[in-house]
Amino acid sequence: MTALLEVQDLRVTFGGTAAVRGASLAVRKGETHCLVGESGCGKSVTSLAIMGLLARGGQREASALRFAGQEIGGLDERAMSRLRGDRMAMIFQEPMTSLNPAYTVGSQMTEVLRRHRGATRAQAVDRAAELLGRVGITAPGLRLGQFPHQLSGGLRQRVMIAMALMCDPELLIADEPTTALDVTVQAQILRLLAGLQRDLGLGILLITHDLGVVARIADRVSVMYAGEVVESAPTAELFAHPRHPYTRGLLACVPVPGKVKRGDPLGSIPGVVPRIPPGFAGCAFRDRCDYAHAACTGPIPRHQAGPGHEVLCTLDLAA
């Protein structure tokens, strides 16, 4: 199946920092592709680069950046803005700072449909109310007249999801959509995304550091470290046979019911994600890796560990 979103060799720099270094991934229609890793690994920067929303000073390059078969890497801002919010939509990490506090929920939601589809105000209001109801918000007419600060965190997140769906996008990028939500609301949001994907055939790129979320919702996983995709595989394959030391370290940090007893220490990865300068050579994980050896300072090969399972490492660790 042709990829809805195809990213090849994406590179993003901010002055003396290489935030993303040769990242490649693909999202197909109806598929949820999770991008995981610690904070500071380049996940959010990757999503912003795809959407053309990098902060001032960010430089983006890619061998290919295609959406629905169209190369979008070279589009000017006017052409890109016609795609954003229409065929490509994004749920940002923190809804309180993503929603404008000076405008009502209704005015922010209706703007999307009126701008991209030329809808009348009445049509846009009806669509916004319909979607608020669809994402589980009661009394949608009342909510449309409220300001973001009058809503709870869970309601603001649902508003962001509804806003992203105003124009029936083909691709939805969700950056940590369940961060700072309690586990009950988190489960509701994940069920909501899964149901919307099933009904609408959305392709979803979900960014998270929560492997529990990944296990529940992802079809495919890409593990990112220091700006590179170090391992990518179907979800079941990655959890059953992790091949990269970093992936193994992440999975060891997660308690598994029936395997980890109460009071037993959880795994951990020493150190922190480093800041990588442009032109850095070798494996960025080598200073934190139990398997590091001399070859880790040179070129790192990318090899196939199985069908659809790709690993960036000098070693081929057995499952």
N, C-alpha and C positions, 0 to 999 in steps of 0.2 A: 504494500500500500504506500502511495506517495505521501511524504511527510507534509503536514500542514505548516509546521515551522521547522526550518533547517538552519542550523548554525554551525559553521565550519571555521575553525581556527580563529576564534574571536579573541582580540587583544585590546585591553583598555589600560591606559596609563594616566596617572595624575602626577605630573612633574617627575619626581624621582622615584615614584612607586608604580610598579606593574601590578595593578589590581586584578586583572584577568589575563591569563597567559595561554593562549592557544586552546581555548575551550571549544568543544564541539558537542552538540546534542541535537536531538530531533523529537518533535511531538507530532503524533498522528491524530487524525480526527477521532474523537471518542476515547482518547487515551489520556490517562493521568501520568505525567512524568514528573517525578520528584527530584529536586536538586537539594542535596543535603550536605552538611558540614558544620563546623564550628563557626561562631561569629567571627567575622574578619576574613573569611575564606573567599569572598568575592561573589557570593550568591546574589545578593541584592543588586550589586553593580552589574552583573550579567543581565538581570531582568531589565534594569534601566537602560542598558546599552541596546538591548533588543527593541525597546520601545522608543529609543531616541530621546531619552530624558536625562542624560548624564548632566551632572552639575558642571558649572563653568570651569574650564581647565581640563576636563576629561577628554581624552583623545581615543577614538574608536577605530579599529581596523578589523577586517574579517575577510577570509578567502571567499566566503559566501554567507549571506544573511537573507534567507528567502522565506516569504510568507505566501502560502497557497501558490507556489511556483513562481512568484514574482520576486525579483531581487529588490530588496528595500534598503540595502546598505547605502546606496547612493542617492536616495530620495532627498529632496530639499525639505525644509521644515513645513512648508505649506502642504506638500503632498503627504508627508508623514502625519500631519495633524488630521488629515481626512481619514486615515486608517485608525488612529488612536481613538478609542471610545466608540468606534463603529464596528469594524470587523475584528479589531484587536482591542481587548480591554484589560485593565489591571486593577487588582485590589491591593492597595498599599498596606504597609505593615501596621501603621498606627492610625486608625480611623479618626481619632480626635484631632490630629494634626493634618490629616488629608482633607477633611471636610472644612469648608470655610465657616468660621464661627459667626460671620456677619450676615450670612444668608440662611434662609430656612432650608430644611431638607427638600421641600418641594421645588423651590427655585433652582437648587443645584441639580436635582434629578431631571427636571423638565428641560433644562438647558441642553442636555446631551441630545435628546431626540429632536428638539427644534433646530439645533445646529446641523446635525448630520442628515436628518431625514425631512426637514422642512415641515414638521408637524405643527398644527395649530396649538395654542396654549391648552385648549380643552382636550385635545387628543393626547397631548403630553401628560397632562394631569391624570387622565384616565389610565394611561399606560403605567405611570409611576405608582398609582394606587393599586393597580393589578399586581405589579411586581412586589410591592411591599407585602401584600397579602400572600403572595406565592412564597416569599421567604419567611413566612411565619409571624409577621407583625400584625397584631390586631389593631382595629380602628385606624386603618391606613390614612383615611381622610384627616384625622386629627394629627397624626404624625407628620404629614406633609407640611403642616403649618408650624411645626416646632423647629427650634434651633438645635444644633448638634449637642450643646451642653445640657439640654433637657433630656437627653437619652442616655441609657446605660451603655456600657462598653459593648455588650452583646447586641443591643439594638443598633448601635452605630455600625458595627461590623456587618449586620444584615442589610443596613441601608447601603453600605459600600458595595455589597454583592448585588443588590437590586439595581443600583446605579450602573454597575458594570454591564448588566444584562439589558439595559434599556433598548439597545439597537440589535439585540440577538447576535452577539459576536460569535465568530468561529473559534477564536482562541482567547482563553482567559488565563492571565498570569496572576497568581495569588502569592503574594510575598508575606509569609508568616501570618496567615489569616486567623490563626487561633492563639497568637501570642497574648499573654496577659489575661486570657479568659479562664474562668474556672472550668473544671473538667466536664461539668454537665453542659454548659454552653458550648464548649469545644466540640463535644460529641454531636450536638445539634447542628453546628456549622458544618462539620464534616459530612453528616448525613444529608444536609441540604445541598452541598456541592456535588455529592455523588448522585443525588436524585436529579438535579438540574442537568448534569452531564448525561445521564441516561435519557432524559426527556428531550434534550436539545442537541445531543451529539457533539458537545463541546470538546475541544482539545484543551487540556489544562496543564500548565507548567506550575507546579506547586513548590514553593521554596520553604524549607523548614529545617530545623536542627533536631526535631523530635522524631526519633525512629519509630516510636509507637504509632504516630500519625502515618508515617510511611507504610508501615506494615498493614494498616487498615485500608488505605485508599489508593496506593500507587500500583500502576501496571509495570512501570520501569523506574529505575533509580540511577541517578548519576551522583557520585560522591566527589565533592570538590574540596581541594585543599590548596591554600595559598595561590588561588587563581587558576588552578589546573583541575580538570576532571581526571582524577586518578583511577577511578573504576566506574564502569557502567554495565548494568545487567538487568534482566527481568527481575522483579522484586523477589519472587520465591527463590530464584537462583542465587541472588546476592546474599540473602539471609542464610541460606543453607550452605553456600560455598564461597564465603568472602576470601578474596585472594590478595588484596592489598593490605599491608600492615596497618595503614590508617583506618581502613574500613573495619578491620578486626578490632582495633582499639575502640572505635565508636560503639560497636556492638557489645563489647565487653563491659561497657559502662551502663548497659541497660539491664535491669533485673528481669530474669525470665522466670515466670511462675512454674514451680515444680523442679527447677534446677538450682536456683539461688535461694538458700535458706535464710530465714530471718537472722540478722546479726552478722552474716558473712560479709566481708568487704567486697565492694564493687570494684570493677576494673577502673583504671584511670590512665590518661595519657599525660606524661610529664611535659612541662614547658608550655609555651603559647605559640600561636600562629605567627610566624615571622613576617616582617615587612620586606617584600622582595623588590630589589631595584631592577630596572630594565637591563637585559643582558645577563641575568643570573644563570649560572650553569649548574646542572646536576639536579638532584632530588631535594626539594624544599623540606621534606619531612625527615631527612637523614639525621638531624640532631635530636630527634625525638623517637627514633625508630630502634627497636631491639635487634633488627636484622641488618643495620647499616654496615656497609663494607666499602672498600676502596672504589669500586665501580660506581658508587652512588654520587661521586663528584663529577662524573662525565655525562655524556648523552644518555638519556633514559629511554629505553625502547618501549613501545606500546605493542602489546601482543594479545592474541585471542586466547582466552582461557576456556572457551566453550561457545556454543551458539549464542550470538548476541552478547557475549560477556567479554568486555575489553578492559585490560589492566595496564596502567603505566607504572612499571617497576622493573628493576634489574633482575629480580627473582621471580620464579614461577612457583609460588607457595602452593603446596598441595592442599586440597580441601580438607 
